[in-house]
Amino acid sequence: MTPAVTHRAPGKLLVAGEYAVLEPGQPSIVLAVDRFITVEASTPGDAQVVLATDLLPHEVRMFRGRTGLGPLDRKDTRHLRGTLAHLVSAVEVVDQLRSQLGLAPVPLRLTVRSDLHEQGTKIGLGSSGAVTVAAVTAMTDFCGMPMPPELRLRLALLASIRVDTGPSGADLAASTWGGWILYRAPDRARLLRRLRRDGVAETLLATWPGLTVRALPPPNALSLHTGWSGSPASTSTRVGHLSRTTWWHSAARSRFLTRSTNCVSTAVHALERDDPQALLAAVRGCRRLLSDLDHEAELGIFTAALTDLCTAAEACGGAGKPSGAGGGDCGIALLPSNTDPRTLHRRWAAAGITALSLRVTEAPRSPDDVSAAAGPTAAHRLIPRTA
């Protein structure tokens, strides 16, 4: 029996570039935090595939059909389109890759534990991305085909776009590498078309225009604080609404993307120079940009709680903004390191905001030299050790 393999992937926070990062090649800054999704891959009992997660009251036993995974109990079908959608897609992508390499499917049990929820409610730390990265890594290791981070990110992106081409994949990059990351997204709709036409293996090794992943140095003179608004929010709902607005298809879109690029570039330069005041100014600029977008496109980004979160950060001498699509979930604040954060946390508590105890994860391997767009050329990396 193959020994079980366990992998955990961190959650994420977006620092800059929200909404703009949905466009291929647009820059963003994302970081990984020490809340994790843990996935164990092991040998199942009598089913071909078993999926078990602490977000469901029971495990889901599955079979491999001609069109992918199917539940042995039809009542579990709804879970495959909801809680388990990204997990199912990850299994199917790895299965397709093995098939294209001439390898048989492996009986598989995936057991998932999540720290990215509060009492079963998601808190906006990228749980879908983290579960996809953790599952892909655990599965490929378990199946005897370990991959370098570049290929794991690509495989996770392919699994993700089969569920929804909307999200940028910034959460996947943070979950893959950790630390502070500069991220630009590929064209996910184009990738999906190629995936359907050419299959997983060929798409995995192709050129992905727009994709960039680069490590950034953390700020030394600022501390990061995260506040949870207490209400979950749907990123896909807001992204879908934005794409249907006349605003997104007008000249205002181009102006927004240009302003976002400038904000992210200012923040990147501030991090690279270790200039805390410039970074605070950049975060304030990002907040103003999101506020203008919210006003013009009527997305509901700034709830009362997220507005209070930002106001409290400013009152304490720092800068704050929503992290991600807004409408709930989390916001972040950066404070000078010599500022007592307890004042900020008291202000947040008075506004009904929960201060989350989060730290930035250390990057296990720097992606400084990753040429993510060009595509890995070492095809032998795909060949499993057991082949």
KAQUIZI-V908271 format. One record per residue. N is the residue number from 1. RES is the residue in one small letter. PSI is psi in degrees with one decimal (* if undefined). D_CENTER is the distance of its C-alpha to the mean C-alpha in Angstrom with 2 decimals. Layout:
n->N res->RES psi->PSI d_center->D_CENTER
n->N res->RES psi->PSI d_center->D_CENTER
This chain:
n->1 res->m psi->133.6 d_center->33.03
n->2 res->t psi->132.9 d_center->29.85
n->3 res->p psi->146.8 d_center->28.53
n->4 res->a psi->150.0 d_center->25.36
n->5 res->v psi->132.4 d_center->22.21
n->6 res->t psi->135.3 d_center->19.60
n->7 res->h psi->142.9 d_center->16.21
n->8 res->r psi->145.0 d_center->13.75
n->9 res->a psi->137.9 d_center->10.16
n->10 res->p psi->159.7 d_center->9.19
n->11 res->g psi->-178.0 d_center->7.10
n->12 res->k psi->160.8 d_center->6.13
n->13 res->l psi->136.0 d_center->8.42
n->14 res->l psi->129.3 d_center->9.08
n->15 res->v psi->-35.3 d_center->12.64
n->16 res->a psi->148.2 d_center->13.81
n->17 res->g psi->13.0 d_center->13.51
n->18 res->e psi->146.0 d_center->12.28
n->19 res->y psi->-47.0 d_center->13.51
n->20 res->a psi->-35.7 d_center->15.04
n->21 res->v psi->-14.9 d_center->11.96
n->22 res->l psi->-24.2 d_center->12.21
n->23 res->e psi->133.5 d_center->15.39
n->24 res->p psi->132.9 d_center->15.63
n->25 res->g psi->-5.7 d_center->16.48
n->26 res->q psi->134.2 d_center->15.77
n->27 res->p psi->153.0 d_center->14.66
n->28 res->s psi->164.1 d_center->12.15
n->29 res->i psi->125.8 d_center->11.76
n->30 res->v psi->149.0 d_center->8.73
n->31 res->l psi->157.0 d_center->9.59
n->32 res->a psi->140.5 d_center->9.04
n->33 res->v psi->161.5 d_center->11.27
n->34 res->d psi->47.3 d_center->13.70
n->35 res->r psi->136.5 d_center->12.71
n->36 res->f psi->153.2 d_center->11.95
n->37 res->i psi->128.6 d_center->11.74
n->38 res->t psi->128.8 d_center->14.86
n->39 res->v psi->127.2 d_center->16.00
n->40 res->e psi->127.7 d_center->19.62
n->41 res->a psi->128.2 d_center->21.05
n->42 res->s psi->179.3 d_center->24.80
n->43 res->t psi->130.2 d_center->27.82
n->44 res->p psi->-175.9 d_center->28.34
n->45 res->g psi->-106.9 d_center->31.71
n->46 res->d psi->-4.6 d_center->33.32
n->47 res->a psi->157.3 d_center->30.35
n->48 res->q psi->-40.9 d_center->28.64
n->49 res->v psi->135.3 d_center->25.12
n->50 res->v psi->129.4 d_center->24.38
n->51 res->l psi->126.3 d_center->21.13
n->52 res->a psi->130.3 d_center->21.28
n->53 res->t psi->149.0 d_center->18.88
n->54 res->d psi->-1.0 d_center->19.86
n->55 res->l psi->-4.2 d_center->18.62
n->56 res->l psi->148.8 d_center->21.51
n->57 res->p psi->-12.0 d_center->25.18
n->58 res->h psi->159.4 d_center->25.96
n->59 res->e psi->158.1 d_center->24.76
n->60 res->v psi->118.1 d_center->24.60
n->61 res->r psi->136.7 d_center->26.91
n->62 res->m psi->162.2 d_center->26.47
n->63 res->f psi->158.2 d_center->28.38
n->64 res->r psi->115.3 d_center->27.54
n->65 res->g psi->-177.7 d_center->29.13
n->66 res->r psi->-29.3 d_center->29.78
n->67 res->t psi->10.2 d_center->26.83
n->68 res->g psi->-159.8 d_center->24.34
n->69 res->l psi->143.3 d_center->23.97
n->70 res->g psi->149.7 d_center->26.14
n->71 res->p psi->140.6 d_center->26.89
n->72 res->l psi->-30.1 d_center->30.29
n->73 res->d psi->116.4 d_center->30.62
n->74 res->r psi->-25.6 d_center->30.22
n->75 res->k psi->-19.3 d_center->29.34
n->76 res->d psi->-0.5 d_center->25.91
n->77 res->t psi->-39.0 d_center->25.08
n->78 res->r psi->-31.4 d_center->23.38
n->79 res->h psi->-28.7 d_center->20.85
n->80 res->l psi->-24.3 d_center->19.85
n->81 res->r psi->-2.8 d_center->18.83
n->82 res->g psi->-103.1 d_center->17.09
n->83 res->t psi->-37.4 d_center->15.91
n->84 res->l psi->5.0 d_center->16.16
n->85 res->a psi->-47.1 d_center->15.06
n->86 res->h psi->-33.9 d_center->11.98
n->87 res->l psi->-44.3 d_center->14.13
n->88 res->v psi->-44.6 d_center->17.07
n->89 res->s psi->-39.3 d_center->15.50
n->90 res->a psi->-43.7 d_center->14.46
n->91 res->v psi->-44.3 d_center->18.10
n->92 res->e psi->-36.4 d_center->19.59
n->93 res->v psi->-43.5 d_center->17.99
n->94 res->v psi->-39.9 d_center->19.24
n->95 res->d psi->-44.5 d_center->22.52
n->96 res->q psi->-39.5 d_center->22.95
n->97 res->l psi->-46.3 d_center->22.40
n->98 res->r psi->-40.5 d_center->24.99
n->99 res->s psi->-42.7 d_center->27.33
n->100 res->q psi->-18.2 d_center->27.25
n->101 res->l psi->4.9 d_center->28.08
n->102 res->g psi->26.4 d_center->30.98
n->103 res->l psi->145.7 d_center->29.65
n->104 res->a psi->153.3 d_center->30.09
n->105 res->p psi->152.8 d_center->27.36
n->106 res->v psi->128.1 d_center->27.00
n->107 res->p psi->136.8 d_center->27.60
n->108 res->l psi->135.1 d_center->24.46
n->109 res->r psi->126.4 d_center->23.49
n->110 res->l psi->123.7 d_center->19.92
n->111 res->t psi->124.0 d_center->19.90
n->112 res->v psi->132.2 d_center->16.79
n->113 res->r psi->133.8 d_center->16.86
n->114 res->s psi->131.5 d_center->14.36
n->115 res->d psi->9.0 d_center->14.60
n->116 res->l psi->25.2 d_center->11.86
n->117 res->h psi->154.3 d_center->14.66
n->118 res->e psi->109.8 d_center->17.96
n->119 res->q psi->44.4 d_center->20.81
n->120 res->g psi->-3.2 d_center->18.78
n->121 res->t psi->129.8 d_center->17.07
n->122 res->k psi->149.8 d_center->13.35
n->123 res->i psi->16.0 d_center->12.92
n->124 res->g psi->29.8 d_center->9.78
n->125 res->l psi->19.4 d_center->7.71
n->126 res->g psi->47.1 d_center->4.69
n->127 res->s psi->-36.1 d_center->7.26
n->128 res->s psi->-42.2 d_center->6.89
n->129 res->g psi->-42.6 d_center->4.12
n->130 res->a psi->-40.9 d_center->6.30
n->131 res->v psi->-34.1 d_center->9.32
n->132 res->t psi->-46.6 d_center->9.01
n->133 res->v psi->-45.1 d_center->8.93
n->134 res->a psi->-40.6 d_center->11.55
n->135 res->a psi->-44.5 d_center->13.55
n->136 res->v psi->-43.2 d_center->13.83
n->137 res->t psi->-46.3 d_center->14.93
n->138 res->a psi->-42.2 d_center->17.28
n->139 res->m psi->-48.1 d_center->18.74
n->140 res->t psi->-36.1 d_center->19.48
n->141 res->d psi->-44.1 d_center->21.05
n->142 res->f psi->-36.8 d_center->22.96
n->143 res->c psi->2.2 d_center->24.25
n->144 res->g psi->24.8 d_center->25.55
n->145 res->m psi->62.0 d_center->23.40
n->146 res->p psi->148.1 d_center->21.17
n->147 res->m psi->153.5 d_center->19.20
n->148 res->p psi->163.3 d_center->18.33
n->149 res->p psi->-37.9 d_center->14.77
n->150 res->e psi->-45.1 d_center->15.11
n->151 res->l psi->-34.3 d_center->15.97
n->152 res->r psi->-41.7 d_center->13.45
n->153 res->l psi->-45.7 d_center->10.61
n->154 res->r psi->-43.2 d_center->12.85
n->155 res->l psi->-40.2 d_center->13.64
n->156 res->a psi->-38.9 d_center->10.16
n->157 res->l psi->-40.7 d_center->9.80
n->158 res->l psi->-39.6 d_center->13.25
n->159 res->a psi->-39.6 d_center->12.58
n->160 res->s psi->-44.9 d_center->9.82
n->161 res->i psi->-18.2 d_center->12.26
n->162 res->r psi->-23.0 d_center->15.05
n->163 res->v psi->-44.3 d_center->13.74
n->164 res->d psi->122.3 d_center->12.80
n->165 res->t psi->-4.5 d_center->12.98
n->166 res->g psi->-56.0 d_center->12.00
n->167 res->p psi->147.2 d_center->8.23
n->168 res->s psi->-30.5 d_center->7.95
n->169 res->g psi->3.5 d_center->5.48
n->170 res->a psi->-37.1 d_center->4.88
n->171 res->d psi->-35.9 d_center->1.53
n->172 res->l psi->-40.0 d_center->4.14
n->173 res->a psi->-43.8 d_center->6.63
n->174 res->a psi->-41.4 d_center->6.43
n->175 res->s psi->-26.2 d_center->6.59
n->176 res->t psi->-43.4 d_center->9.23
n->177 res->w psi->-29.6 d_center->11.29
n->178 res->g psi->175.2 d_center->11.10
n->179 res->g psi->-162.3 d_center->13.08
n->180 res->w psi->133.8 d_center->12.95
n->181 res->i psi->135.0 d_center->11.64
n->182 res->l psi->125.6 d_center->13.00
n->183 res->y psi->135.1 d_center->10.91
n->184 res->r psi->137.8 d_center->12.53
n->185 res->a psi->150.4 d_center->11.49
n->186 res->p psi->176.0 d_center->14.03
n->187 res->d psi->101.7 d_center->15.94
n->188 res->r psi->-34.2 d_center->14.19
n->189 res->a psi->-40.2 d_center->17.41
n->190 res->r psi->-41.4 d_center->19.49
n->191 res->l psi->-41.5 d_center->17.55
n->192 res->l psi->-40.7 d_center->17.98
n->193 res->r psi->-42.4 d_center->21.65
n->194 res->r psi->-39.0 d_center->22.10
n->195 res->l psi->-44.1 d_center->20.48
n->196 res->r psi->-31.1 d_center->22.95
n->197 res->r psi->-43.9 d_center->25.77
n->198 res->d psi->-13.3 d_center->25.47
n->199 res->g psi->174.5 d_center->23.45
n->200 res->v psi->-50.3 d_center->20.68
n->201 res->a psi->-47.5 d_center->22.67
n->202 res->e psi->-41.0 d_center->23.87
n->203 res->t psi->-37.7 d_center->20.65
n->204 res->l psi->-36.1 d_center->18.88
n->205 res->l psi->5.0 d_center->21.55
n->206 res->a psi->171.9 d_center->21.97
n->207 res->t psi->133.9 d_center->21.41
n->208 res->w psi->85.1 d_center->18.15
n->209 res->p psi->138.6 d_center->19.29
n->210 res->g psi->-27.3 d_center->17.02
n->211 res->l psi->125.5 d_center->14.40
n->212 res->t psi->136.3 d_center->14.57
n->213 res->v psi->123.4 d_center->13.01
n->214 res->r psi->136.1 d_center->15.27
n->215 res->a psi->144.4 d_center->15.61
n->216 res->l psi->148.7 d_center->17.00
n->217 res->p psi->143.1 d_center->19.51
n->218 res->p psi->156.7 d_center->18.89
n->219 res->p psi->135.1 d_center->21.43
n->220 res->n psi->-23.9 d_center->24.48
n->221 res->a psi->11.7 d_center->26.33
n->222 res->l psi->147.0 d_center->23.71
n->223 res->s psi->143.6 d_center->22.06
n->224 res->l psi->134.3 d_center->18.72
n->225 res->h psi->142.8 d_center->18.94
n->226 res->t psi->131.8 d_center->16.64
n->227 res->g psi->135.4 d_center->18.24
n->228 res->w psi->128.7 d_center->17.37
n->229 res->s psi->-17.2 d_center->19.28
n->230 res->g psi->-7.1 d_center->20.18
n->231 res->s psi->133.7 d_center->19.09
n->232 res->p psi->156.5 d_center->15.99
n->233 res->a psi->151.1 d_center->14.84
n->234 res->s psi->111.9 d_center->13.63
n->235 res->t psi->-44.5 d_center->11.32
n->236 res->s psi->-33.5 d_center->12.71
n->237 res->t psi->-46.0 d_center->16.16
n->238 res->r psi->-39.4 d_center->16.14
n->239 res->v psi->-43.7 d_center->14.73
n->240 res->g psi->-40.6 d_center->17.40
n->241 res->h psi->-44.3 d_center->20.00
n->242 res->l psi->-43.3 d_center->19.46
n->243 res->s psi->-20.9 d_center->19.88
n->244 res->r psi->-6.4 d_center->23.12
n->245 res->t psi->151.3 d_center->24.65
n->246 res->t psi->-28.9 d_center->27.48
n->247 res->w psi->-43.8 d_center->26.00
n->248 res->w psi->-18.3 d_center->23.04
n->249 res->h psi->23.7 d_center->25.75
n->250 res->s psi->-178.6 d_center->28.06
n->251 res->a psi->-21.3 d_center->28.74
n->252 res->a psi->-31.2 d_center->26.79
n->253 res->r psi->-46.2 d_center->23.53
n->254 res->s psi->-40.8 d_center->24.68
n->255 res->r psi->-40.6 d_center->25.69
n->256 res->f psi->-45.1 d_center->22.37
n->257 res->l psi->-39.3 d_center->20.53
n->258 res->t psi->-44.5 d_center->23.22
n->259 res->r psi->-39.7 d_center->22.97
n->260 res->s psi->-43.9 d_center->19.22
n->261 res->t psi->-42.0 d_center->19.78
n->262 res->n psi->-42.0 d_center->22.57
n->263 res->c psi->-47.0 d_center->20.65
n->264 res->v psi->-42.6 d_center->17.88
n->265 res->s psi->-41.0 d_center->20.73
n->266 res->t psi->-42.1 d_center->22.69
n->267 res->a psi->-40.9 d_center->19.96
n->268 res->v psi->-45.8 d_center->19.46
n->269 res->h psi->-37.6 d_center->23.25
n->270 res->a psi->-41.5 d_center->23.58
n->271 res->l psi->-42.1 d_center->21.30
n->272 res->e psi->-28.3 d_center->23.21
n->273 res->r psi->-4.8 d_center->26.52
n->274 res->d psi->52.1 d_center->25.55
n->275 res->d psi->97.2 d_center->26.89
n->276 res->p psi->-39.5 d_center->25.85
n->277 res->q psi->-38.5 d_center->27.74
n->278 res->a psi->-36.4 d_center->26.23
n->279 res->l psi->-41.2 d_center->22.68
n->280 res->l psi->-42.1 d_center->23.74
n->281 res->a psi->-37.9 d_center->25.26
n->282 res->a psi->-41.0 d_center->22.16
n->283 res->v psi->-39.3 d_center->20.09
n->284 res->r psi->-38.9 d_center->23.03
n->285 res->g psi->-38.6 d_center->22.97
n->286 res->c psi->-38.9 d_center->19.35
n->287 res->r psi->-44.3 d_center->20.44
n->288 res->r psi->-40.4 d_center->23.50
n->289 res->l psi->-45.5 d_center->21.65
n->290 res->l psi->-36.3 d_center->19.45
n->291 res->s psi->-42.1 d_center->22.72
n->292 res->d psi->-41.7 d_center->24.55
n->293 res->l psi->-42.8 d_center->21.98
n->294 res->d psi->-42.4 d_center->22.20
n->295 res->h psi->-42.5 d_center->25.97
n->296 res->e psi->-38.2 d_center->26.33
n->297 res->a psi->-6.1 d_center->23.95
n->298 res->e psi->57.1 d_center->24.40
n->299 res->l psi->-16.2 d_center->20.81
n->300 res->g psi->34.5 d_center->21.37
n->301 res->i psi->-47.1 d_center->18.67
n->302 res->f psi->99.0 d_center->21.01
n->303 res->t psi->170.9 d_center->22.27
n->304 res->a psi->-40.1 d_center->25.19
n->305 res->a psi->-42.8 d_center->23.19
n->306 res->l psi->-33.3 d_center->20.65
n->307 res->t psi->-44.4 d_center->23.74
n->308 res->d psi->-38.6 d_center->25.48
n->309 res->l psi->-45.6 d_center->22.60
n->310 res->c psi->-42.3 d_center->22.87
n->311 res->t psi->-40.9 d_center->26.67
n->312 res->a psi->-39.7 d_center->26.92
n->313 res->a psi->-43.3 d_center->24.96
n->314 res->e psi->-40.7 d_center->27.39
n->315 res->a psi->-23.9 d_center->30.34
n->316 res->c psi->9.8 d_center->29.49
n->317 res->g psi->13.6 d_center->29.47
n->318 res->g psi->-152.6 d_center->25.77
n->319 res->a psi->142.8 d_center->23.16
n->320 res->g psi->159.2 d_center->20.57
n->321 res->k psi->159.7 d_center->18.18
n->322 res->p psi->151.2 d_center->15.69
n->323 res->s psi->111.3 d_center->12.05
n->324 res->g psi->-153.1 d_center->10.08
n->325 res->a psi->-12.7 d_center->12.25
n->326 res->g psi->-166.1 d_center->14.92
n->327 res->g psi->7.0 d_center->17.55
n->328 res->g psi->-152.3 d_center->16.86
n->329 res->d psi->-135.9 d_center->14.15
n->330 res->c psi->158.9 d_center->14.04
n->331 res->g psi->162.7 d_center->15.68
n->332 res->i psi->156.5 d_center->16.30
n->333 res->a psi->138.8 d_center->19.66
n->334 res->l psi->127.6 d_center->20.97
n->335 res->l psi->146.9 d_center->24.53
n->336 res->p psi->140.5 d_center->27.16
n->337 res->s psi->-24.0 d_center->27.38
n->338 res->n psi->7.2 d_center->30.98
n->339 res->t psi->132.5 d_center->30.13
n->340 res->d psi->116.1 d_center->30.40
n->341 res->p psi->-11.1 d_center->27.15
n->342 res->r psi->-31.1 d_center->29.17
n->343 res->t psi->-44.0 d_center->30.47
n->344 res->l psi->-45.9 d_center->27.03
n->345 res->h psi->-34.6 d_center->26.14
n->346 res->r psi->-41.8 d_center->29.51
n->347 res->r psi->-40.6 d_center->28.96
n->348 res->w psi->-45.9 d_center->25.63
n->349 res->a psi->-39.1 d_center->27.33
n->350 res->a psi->-26.5 d_center->30.14
n->351 res->a psi->5.7 d_center->27.78
n->352 res->g psi->21.5 d_center->26.17
n->353 res->i psi->132.5 d_center->22.92
n->354 res->t psi->121.7 d_center->21.77
n->355 res->a psi->121.0 d_center->21.04
n->356 res->l psi->135.7 d_center->18.39
n->357 res->s psi->93.1 d_center->19.32
n->358 res->l psi->143.3 d_center->16.31
n->359 res->r psi->153.1 d_center->16.58
n->360 res->v psi->132.6 d_center->14.54
n->361 res->t psi->150.7 d_center->14.30
n->362 res->e psi->142.2 d_center->16.51
n->363 res->a psi->118.4 d_center->15.37
n->364 res->p psi->-26.4 d_center->17.14
n->365 res->r psi->127.9 d_center->17.75
n->366 res->s psi->132.7 d_center->17.65
n->367 res->p psi->24.1 d_center->16.32
n->368 res->d psi->-38.6 d_center->19.09
n->369 res->d psi->12.7 d_center->20.99
n->370 res->v psi->123.4 d_center->18.41
n->371 res->s psi->79.3 d_center->19.64
n->372 res->a psi->-31.7 d_center->16.62
n->373 res->a psi->-34.9 d_center->18.33
n->374 res->a psi->-28.4 d_center->21.60
n->375 res->g psi->134.1 d_center->20.61
n->376 res->p psi->136.4 d_center->21.68
n->377 res->t psi->-12.3 d_center->25.44
n->378 res->a psi->86.2 d_center->26.16
n->379 res->a psi->-23.3 d_center->26.29
n->380 res->h psi->-18.1 d_center->27.81
n->381 res->r psi->-24.1 d_center->24.47
n->382 res->l psi->-18.3 d_center->23.79
n->383 res->i psi->120.5 d_center->27.07
n->384 res->p psi->154.5 d_center->26.80
n->385 res->r psi->-25.8 d_center->29.22
n->386 res->t psi->-1.5 d_center->30.97
n->387 res->a psi->* d_center->31.65
